Amino acid sequence: MRNLKMFCLATFAFLYANTTFAQDATTTTLTKTEGEIKQYEQGFRLGFGLNGGLPTDNAYDWSLGGDVRLQYDLSKRTSLTLTTGFTNLFMGKDENGVDVKDLGFIPAKAGFKAFIWEDQFYVLGEVGAGFAVTNGYNDTTFLWAPGIGYANKYIDISVRYEDYNKFKTNQVALRLAYGFDL
């Protein structure tokens, strides 16, 4: 488990470093259209996503959720994100073979998205908290989630590793989302 965390963190750091050093100052804020240069317009995007995941241990069997992500484009290649929604981790068994109740929680995450290839493939890092709200759970956990994805004008597909320090599990999740400019 520790090796998976270190691998994800190292991958994210490597991809972010490549993005930082590979960008040309003129391409991050300017676009070229038919021989003229125009300023890239900063702005907000809103996305609605469905998430499905597989926990990385045996405490839960699978997860399903939905989210809303507000994105502010700093430049053509970088954005800030705020994400919330609801995720349910479905029943599994603990280390003694005893059934574990479903755990539903509300994530609240802030992140940074950097497009690294053809302005469509990106890396994303998010940190925040997960607030348990179902089945008598009353924990709040720190969570962090590095991920990679593909986005165009309307569709966003990503895979992320999400680590929860108090929920006794982590997950690898797929997100399918529809987004649009505000």
ChimeraX commands (.cxc) that place a marker at each C-alpha (Angstrom):
marker #1 position 0.00,0.00,0.00 radius 0.5
marker #1 position 2.79,2.42,0.91 radius 0.5
marker #1 position 4.52,1.66,-2.40 radius 0.5
marker #1 position 1.32,2.56,-4.31 radius 0.5
marker #1 position 1.11,5.91,-2.48 radius 0.5
marker #1 position 4.75,6.68,-3.20 radius 0.5
marker #1 position 4.35,5.66,-6.86 radius 0.5
marker #1 position 1.30,7.93,-7.30 radius 0.5
marker #1 position 3.00,10.84,-5.58 radius 0.5
marker #1 position 6.19,10.40,-7.62 radius 0.5
marker #1 position 4.21,10.15,-10.88 radius 0.5
marker #1 position 2.27,13.31,-10.08 radius 0.5
marker #1 position 5.45,15.20,-9.15 radius 0.5
marker #1 position 7.20,14.03,-12.33 radius 0.5
marker #1 position 4.30,15.00,-14.59 radius 0.5
marker #1 position 3.90,18.38,-12.89 radius 0.5
marker #1 position 7.62,19.09,-13.20 radius 0.5
marker #1 position 7.52,18.25,-16.92 radius 0.5
marker #1 position 4.57,20.61,-17.38 radius 0.5
marker #1 position 6.28,23.42,-15.52 radius 0.5
marker #1 position 9.51,23.23,-17.50 radius 0.5
marker #1 position 7.98,22.40,-20.88 radius 0.5
marker #1 position 5.62,25.36,-21.14 radius 0.5
marker #1 position 6.50,28.27,-23.36 radius 0.5
marker #1 position 5.54,31.58,-21.71 radius 0.5
marker #1 position 3.69,32.76,-24.81 radius 0.5
marker #1 position 1.55,29.63,-25.15 radius 0.5
marker #1 position 0.24,29.66,-21.58 radius 0.5
marker #1 position -1.65,32.92,-21.92 radius 0.5
marker #1 position -1.84,33.61,-25.66 radius 0.5
marker #1 position -3.34,31.72,-28.56 radius 0.5
marker #1 position -2.61,32.23,-32.24 radius 0.5
marker #1 position -5.55,32.44,-34.63 radius 0.5
marker #1 position -5.04,32.94,-38.37 radius 0.5
marker #1 position -1.82,34.94,-38.02 radius 0.5
marker #1 position -2.97,37.19,-35.19 radius 0.5
marker #1 position -2.28,36.78,-31.52 radius 0.5
marker #1 position -5.13,37.20,-29.06 radius 0.5
marker #1 position -5.28,37.01,-25.29 radius 0.5
marker #1 position -6.62,33.77,-23.80 radius 0.5
marker #1 position -9.76,34.55,-21.83 radius 0.5
marker #1 position -9.77,33.38,-18.25 radius 0.5
marker #1 position -13.06,32.06,-16.97 radius 0.5
marker #1 position -15.12,29.56,-15.06 radius 0.5
marker #1 position -16.31,26.09,-16.06 radius 0.5
marker #1 position -18.81,23.85,-14.30 radius 0.5
marker #1 position -18.79,20.07,-14.55 radius 0.5
marker #1 position -21.07,17.29,-13.33 radius 0.5
marker #1 position -19.48,13.86,-12.94 radius 0.5
marker #1 position -20.23,10.23,-12.14 radius 0.5
marker #1 position -17.56,8.29,-10.24 radius 0.5
marker #1 position -17.01,4.58,-9.82 radius 0.5
marker #1 position -14.13,3.06,-7.92 radius 0.5
marker #1 position -12.43,0.05,-6.46 radius 0.5
marker #1 position -11.12,0.31,-2.89 radius 0.5
marker #1 position -7.50,-0.76,-2.55 radius 0.5
marker #1 position -8.10,-3.10,0.39 radius 0.5
marker #1 position -10.84,-5.47,1.55 radius 0.5
marker #1 position -12.74,-3.11,3.89 radius 0.5
marker #1 position -15.19,-2.14,1.09 radius 0.5
marker #1 position -16.13,-3.85,-2.16 radius 0.5
marker #1 position -16.71,-0.88,-4.52 radius 0.5
marker #1 position -17.73,2.78,-4.62 radius 0.5
marker #1 position -20.14,4.95,-6.55 radius 0.5
marker #1 position -20.72,8.69,-6.43 radius 0.5
marker #1 position -21.44,11.95,-8.13 radius 0.5
marker #1 position -19.73,15.32,-8.02 radius 0.5
marker #1 position -19.84,18.94,-9.07 radius 0.5
marker #1 position -16.59,20.65,-10.02 radius 0.5
marker #1 position -16.09,24.39,-10.42 radius 0.5
marker #1 position -12.98,25.17,-12.45 radius 0.5
marker #1 position -11.29,28.54,-12.92 radius 0.5
marker #1 position -8.95,28.67,-15.92 radius 0.5
marker #1 position -5.85,30.68,-15.02 radius 0.5
marker #1 position -4.45,30.16,-18.52 radius 0.5
marker #1 position -4.99,27.82,-21.44 radius 0.5
marker #1 position -2.98,25.12,-19.62 radius 0.5
marker #1 position -3.62,25.69,-15.90 radius 0.5
marker #1 position -6.75,25.76,-13.75 radius 0.5
marker #1 position -7.84,25.82,-10.13 radius 0.5
marker #1 position -10.66,23.48,-9.07 radius 0.5
marker #1 position -13.20,23.11,-6.27 radius 0.5
marker #1 position -15.00,19.75,-6.10 radius 0.5
marker #1 position -17.80,18.42,-3.91 radius 0.5
marker #1 position -20.47,15.74,-4.19 radius 0.5
marker #1 position -21.29,12.42,-2.56 radius 0.5
marker #1 position -19.42,9.10,-2.58 radius 0.5
marker #1 position -20.66,5.80,-1.14 radius 0.5
marker #1 position -18.26,2.98,-0.26 radius 0.5
marker #1 position -20.31,-0.23,-0.37 radius 0.5
marker #1 position -20.24,-2.95,2.26 radius 0.5
marker #1 position -17.28,-5.24,2.61 radius 0.5
marker #1 position -15.54,-7.09,5.43 radius 0.5
marker #1 position -12.96,-5.98,7.98 radius 0.5
marker #1 position -9.73,-7.85,8.75 radius 0.5
marker #1 position -11.68,-10.28,11.01 radius 0.5
marker #1 position -14.24,-11.16,8.33 radius 0.5
marker #1 position -17.02,-9.10,9.98 radius 0.5
marker #1 position -19.36,-7.17,7.67 radius 0.5
marker #1 position -18.63,-3.44,7.45 radius 0.5
marker #1 position -21.56,-1.00,6.91 radius 0.5
marker #1 position -21.65,1.20,3.83 radius 0.5
marker #1 position -19.88,4.52,4.29 radius 0.5
marker #1 position -21.28,7.58,2.53 radius 0.5
marker #1 position -19.33,10.81,2.66 radius 0.5
marker #1 position -19.22,14.30,1.18 radius 0.5
marker #1 position -15.82,15.30,-0.19 radius 0.5
marker #1 position -14.75,18.95,-0.27 radius 0.5
marker #1 position -11.55,19.35,-2.32 radius 0.5
marker #1 position -9.46,22.13,-3.83 radius 0.5
marker #1 position -7.08,21.34,-6.65 radius 0.5
marker #1 position -4.74,22.35,-9.43 radius 0.5
marker #1 position -5.09,21.04,-13.01 radius 0.5
marker #1 position -2.25,21.32,-15.53 radius 0.5
marker #1 position -2.66,20.36,-19.20 radius 0.5
marker #1 position 0.50,18.62,-20.33 radius 0.5
marker #1 position -0.19,17.43,-23.87 radius 0.5
marker #1 position -2.17,18.95,-26.75 radius 0.5
marker #1 position -4.23,21.06,-24.31 radius 0.5
marker #1 position -6.45,18.02,-23.64 radius 0.5
marker #1 position -4.47,15.59,-21.46 radius 0.5
marker #1 position -3.89,16.74,-17.91 radius 0.5
marker #1 position -2.66,15.93,-14.42 radius 0.5
marker #1 position -4.69,16.98,-11.40 radius 0.5
marker #1 position -3.91,17.14,-7.71 radius 0.5
marker #1 position -6.61,17.72,-5.11 radius 0.5
marker #1 position -6.59,17.97,-1.30 radius 0.5
marker #1 position -9.42,18.43,1.15 radius 0.5
marker #1 position -11.70,16.68,3.61 radius 0.5
marker #1 position -14.28,13.89,3.51 radius 0.5
marker #1 position -17.26,14.23,5.87 radius 0.5
marker #1 position -18.95,10.90,6.74 radius 0.5
marker #1 position -22.76,11.26,6.72 radius 0.5
marker #1 position -24.33,7.77,6.71 radius 0.5
marker #1 position -24.84,4.72,8.96 radius 0.5
marker #1 position -23.77,6.42,12.17 radius 0.5
marker #1 position -20.25,7.23,10.95 radius 0.5
marker #1 position -19.13,10.54,12.38 radius 0.5
marker #1 position -15.55,10.84,11.11 radius 0.5
marker #1 position -13.97,13.55,9.02 radius 0.5
marker #1 position -10.89,12.52,7.09 radius 0.5
marker #1 position -8.11,14.34,5.29 radius 0.5
marker #1 position -8.03,13.24,1.66 radius 0.5
marker #1 position -5.70,13.79,-1.24 radius 0.5
marker #1 position -6.16,12.66,-4.81 radius 0.5
marker #1 position -3.64,12.76,-7.67 radius 0.5
marker #1 position -5.07,11.92,-11.08 radius 0.5
marker #1 position -4.68,12.01,-14.84 radius 0.5
marker #1 position -7.32,12.71,-17.46 radius 0.5
marker #1 position -8.55,13.87,-20.83 radius 0.5
marker #1 position -10.87,16.84,-21.37 radius 0.5
marker #1 position -12.33,18.60,-24.38 radius 0.5
marker #1 position -14.94,21.36,-24.59 radius 0.5
marker #1 position -17.69,19.23,-22.96 radius 0.5
marker #1 position -16.35,15.82,-21.85 radius 0.5
marker #1 position -13.89,15.08,-19.02 radius 0.5
marker #1 position -12.63,11.54,-18.32 radius 0.5
marker #1 position -10.14,10.92,-15.54 radius 0.5
marker #1 position -8.63,8.28,-13.28 radius 0.5
marker #1 position -7.49,9.14,-9.77 radius 0.5
marker #1 position -6.08,7.54,-6.67 radius 0.5
marker #1 position -7.90,8.87,-3.59 radius 0.5
marker #1 position -6.38,8.42,-0.13 radius 0.5
marker #1 position -8.46,8.71,3.08 radius 0.5
marker #1 position -6.49,8.69,6.32 radius 0.5
marker #1 position -9.42,7.85,8.68 radius 0.5
marker #1 position -11.75,5.68,6.59 radius 0.5
marker #1 position -9.37,2.67,6.63 radius 0.5
marker #1 position -9.40,2.40,2.85 radius 0.5
marker #1 position -8.37,4.21,-0.34 radius 0.5
marker #1 position -9.62,3.84,-3.87 radius 0.5
marker #1 position -8.79,4.03,-7.54 radius 0.5
marker #1 position -11.71,5.77,-9.26 radius 0.5
marker #1 position -12.89,6.59,-12.78 radius 0.5
marker #1 position -14.73,9.89,-13.35 radius 0.5
marker #1 position -16.94,10.59,-16.38 radius 0.5
marker #1 position -18.15,14.18,-16.54 radius 0.5
marker #1 position -19.97,16.74,-18.65 radius 0.5
marker #1 position -18.75,20.32,-18.37 radius 0.5
marker #1 position -19.40,23.73,-19.90 radius 0.5
marker #1 position -18.24,27.36,-19.70 radius 0.5
marker #1 position -20.12,29.71,-17.41 radius 0.5
marker link #1:1,2 radius 0.2
marker link #1:2,3 radius 0.2
marker link #1:3,4 radius 0.2
marker link #1:4,5 radius 0.2
marker link #1:5,6 radius 0.2
marker link #1:6,7 radius 0.2
marker link #1:7,8 radius 0.2
marker link #1:8,9 radius 0.2
marker link #1:9,10 radius 0.2
marker link #1:10,11 radius 0.2
marker link #1:11,12 radius 0.2
marker link #1:12,13 radius 0.2
marker link #1:13,14 radius 0.2
marker link #1:14,15 radius 0.2
marker link #1:15,16 radius 0.2
marker link #1:16,17 radius 0.2
marker link #1:17,18 radius 0.2
marker link #1:18,19 radius 0.2
marker link #1:19,20 radius 0.2
marker link #1:20,21 radius 0.2
marker link #1:21,22 radius 0.2
marker link #1:22,23 radius 0.2
marker link #1:23,24 radius 0.2
marker link #1:24,25 radius 0.2
marker link #1:25,26 radius 0.2
marker link #1:26,27 radius 0.2
marker link #1:27,28 radius 0.2
marker link #1:28,29 radius 0.2
marker link #1:29,30 radius 0.2
marker link #1:30,31 radius 0.2
marker link #1:31,32 radius 0.2
marker link #1:32,33 radius 0.2
marker link #1:33,34 radius 0.2
marker link #1:34,35 radius 0.2
marker link #1:35,36 radius 0.2
marker link #1:36,37 radius 0.2
marker link #1:37,38 radius 0.2
marker link #1:38,39 radius 0.2
marker link #1:39,40 radius 0.2
marker link #1:40,41 radius 0.2
marker link #1:41,42 radius 0.2
marker link #1:42,43 radius 0.2
marker link #1:43,44 radius 0.2
marker link #1:44,45 radius 0.2
marker link #1:45,46 radius 0.2
marker link #1:46,47 radius 0.2
marker link #1:47,48 radius 0.2
marker link #1:48,49 radius 0.2
marker link #1:49,50 radius 0.2
marker link #1:50,51 radius 0.2
marker link #1:51,52 radius 0.2
marker link #1:52,53 radius 0.2
marker link #1:53,54 radius 0.2
marker link #1:54,55 radius 0.2
marker link #1:55,56 radius 0.2
marker link #1:56,57 radius 0.2
marker link #1:57,58 radius 0.2
marker link #1:58,59 radius 0.2
marker link #1:59,60 radius 0.2
marker link #1:60,61 radius 0.2
marker link #1:61,62 radius 0.2
marker link #1:62,63 radius 0.2
marker link #1:63,64 radius 0.2
marker link #1:64,65 radius 0.2
marker link #1:65,66 radius 0.2
marker link #1:66,67 radius 0.2
marker link #1:67,68 radius 0.2
marker link #1:68,69 radius 0.2
marker link #1:69,70 radius 0.2
marker link #1:70,71 radius 0.2
marker link #1:71,72 radius 0.2
marker link #1:72,73 radius 0.2
marker link #1:73,74 radius 0.2
marker link #1:74,75 radius 0.2
marker link #1:75,76 radius 0.2
marker link #1:76,77 radius 0.2
marker link #1:77,78 radius 0.2
marker link #1:78,79 radius 0.2
marker link #1:79,80 radius 0.2
marker link #1:80,81 radius 0.2
marker link #1:81,82 radius 0.2
marker link #1:82,83 radius 0.2
marker link #1:83,84 radius 0.2
marker link #1:84,85 radius 0.2
marker link #1:85,86 radius 0.2
marker link #1:86,87 radius 0.2
marker link #1:87,88 radius 0.2
marker link #1:88,89 radius 0.2
marker link #1:89,90 radius 0.2
marker link #1:90,91 radius 0.2
marker link #1:91,92 radius 0.2
marker link #1:92,93 radius 0.2
marker link #1:93,94 radius 0.2
marker link #1:94,95 radius 0.2
marker link #1:95,96 radius 0.2
marker link #1:96,97 radius 0.2
marker link #1:97,98 radius 0.2
marker link #1:98,99 radius 0.2
marker link #1:99,100 radius 0.2
marker link #1:100,101 radius 0.2
marker link #1:101,102 radius 0.2
marker link #1:102,103 radius 0.2
marker link #1:103,104 radius 0.2
marker link #1:104,105 radius 0.2
marker link #1:105,106 radius 0.2
marker link #1:106,107 radius 0.2
marker link #1:107,108 radius 0.2
marker link #1:108,109 radius 0.2
marker link #1:109,110 radius 0.2
marker link #1:110,111 radius 0.2
marker link #1:111,112 radius 0.2
marker link #1:112,113 radius 0.2
marker link #1:113,114 radius 0.2
marker link #1:114,115 radius 0.2
marker link #1:115,116 radius 0.2
marker link #1:116,117 radius 0.2
marker link #1:117,118 radius 0.2
marker link #1:118,119 radius 0.2
marker link #1:119,120 radius 0.2
marker link #1:120,121 radius 0.2
marker link #1:121,122 radius 0.2
marker link #1:122,123 radius 0.2
marker link #1:123,124 radius 0.2
marker link #1:124,125 radius 0.2
marker link #1:125,126 radius 0.2
marker link #1:126,127 radius 0.2
marker link #1:127,128 radius 0.2
marker link #1:128,129 radius 0.2
marker link #1:129,130 radius 0.2
marker link #1:130,131 radius 0.2
marker link #1:131,132 radius 0.2
marker link #1:132,133 radius 0.2
marker link #1:133,134 radius 0.2
marker link #1:134,135 radius 0.2
marker link #1:135,136 radius 0.2
marker link #1:136,137 radius 0.2
marker link #1:137,138 radius 0.2
marker link #1:138,139 radius 0.2
marker link #1:139,140 radius 0.2
marker link #1:140,141 radius 0.2
marker link #1:141,142 radius 0.2
marker link #1:142,143 radius 0.2
marker link #1:143,144 radius 0.2
marker link #1:144,145 radius 0.2
marker link #1:145,146 radius 0.2
marker link #1:146,147 radius 0.2
marker link #1:147,148 radius 0.2
marker link #1:148,149 radius 0.2
marker link #1:149,150 radius 0.2
marker link #1:150,151 radius 0.2
marker link #1:151,152 radius 0.2
marker link #1:152,153 radius 0.2
marker link #1:153,154 radius 0.2
marker link #1:154,155 radius 0.2
marker link #1:155,156 radius 0.2
marker link #1:156,157 radius 0.2
marker link #1:157,158 radius 0.2
marker link #1:158,159 radius 0.2
marker link #1:159,160 radius 0.2
marker link #1:160,161 radius 0.2
marker link #1:161,162 radius 0.2
marker link #1:162,163 radius 0.2
marker link #1:163,164 radius 0.2
marker link #1:164,165 radius 0.2
marker link #1:165,166 radius 0.2
marker link #1:166,167 radius 0.2
marker link #1:167,168 radius 0.2
marker link #1:168,169 radius 0.2
marker link #1:169,170 radius 0.2
marker link #1:170,171 radius 0.2
marker link #1:171,172 radius 0.2
marker link #1:172,173 radius 0.2
marker link #1:173,174 radius 0.2
marker link #1:174,175 radius 0.2
marker link #1:175,176 radius 0.2
marker link #1:176,177 radius 0.2
marker link #1:177,178 radius 0.2
marker link #1:178,179 radius 0.2
marker link #1:179,180 radius 0.2
marker link #1:180,181 radius 0.2
marker link #1:181,182 radius 0.2
view
